[in-house]
Amino acid sequence: MNWTKEEMEKYKERKGKLPTIVKIKKRELPFVQIDKRPVEDTRLSWKAKGLLLYLLSKPNDWQVYLADLVKRSKDRRSATTTGLLELEKNGYLYKERRRNDKGQFIGWLYWIYEIPEKNRKDKKT
């Protein structure tokens, strides 16, 4: 309810005090729902868990760039790379080489898994 200055004064005169005003600032749903098993995986460092959570929070078609990941954290390139390698070693990340029509390497396609995949090369969904 938006009160004018007049309405506030009338209310104050009648009740002897100003009304309590509660303002609720709503936000868009900034939530991510993931399986908690990766968070409890003792094979992963906190660095790797944080990276995994960040990557899982992105849409399926989100483009992963190492330089972008480095920019979004205090960690440097080597720490970010170490975290990604740790995720790869434990089955949470699989890197697939991407090639153009001429067979030239053009980059990597990263597959991120909420639950570690044993046969990563066979399962890409």
Secondary structure as the mmCIF struct_conf table of DSSP 4:
data_model
#
loop_
_struct_conf.conf_type_id
_struct_conf.id
_struct_conf.beg_label_comp_id
_struct_conf.beg_label_asym_id
_struct_conf.beg_label_seq_id
_struct_conf.end_label_comp_id
_struct_conf.end_label_asym_id
_struct_conf.end_label_seq_id
HELX_LH_PP_P HELX_LH_PP_P1 ASN A 2 THR A 4
HELX_RH_AL_P HELX_RH_AL_P1 LYS A 5 LYS A 15
BEND BEND1 GLY A 16 LYS A 17
HELX_LH_PP_P HELX_LH_PP_P2 LEU A 18 THR A 20
BEND BEND2 LYS A 36 LYS A 36
HELX_RH_AL_P HELX_RH_AL_P2 ARG A 37 GLU A 40
TURN_TY1_P TURN_TY1_P1 THR A 42 ARG A 43
BEND BEND3 LEU A 44 LEU A 44
HELX_RH_AL_P HELX_RH_AL_P3 TRP A 46 LEU A 56
TURN_TY1_P TURN_TY1_P2 SER A 57 SER A 57
BEND BEND4 LYS A 58 LYS A 58
TURN_TY1_P TURN_TY1_P3 ASN A 60 ASP A 61
HELX_LH_PP_P HELX_LH_PP_P3 TRP A 62 VAL A 64
HELX_RH_AL_P HELX_RH_AL_P4 LEU A 66 LYS A 71
TURN_TY1_P TURN_TY1_P4 ARG A 72 ARG A 72
BEND BEND5 SER A 73 ASP A 75
HELX_RH_AL_P HELX_RH_AL_P5 ARG A 77 LYS A 89
TURN_TY1_P TURN_TY1_P5 ASN A 90 GLY A 91
BEND BEND6 TYR A 92 TYR A 92
STRN STRN1 LEU A 93 ARG A 99
TURN_TY1_P TURN_TY1_P6 ASP A 101 LYS A 102
BEND BEND7 GLY A 103 GLY A 103
STRN STRN2 PHE A 105 ILE A 112
BEND BEND8 GLU A 114 ILE A 115
BEND BEND9 LYS A 118 ASN A 119
TURN_TY1_P TURN_TY1_P7 ARG A 120 ASP A 122
#
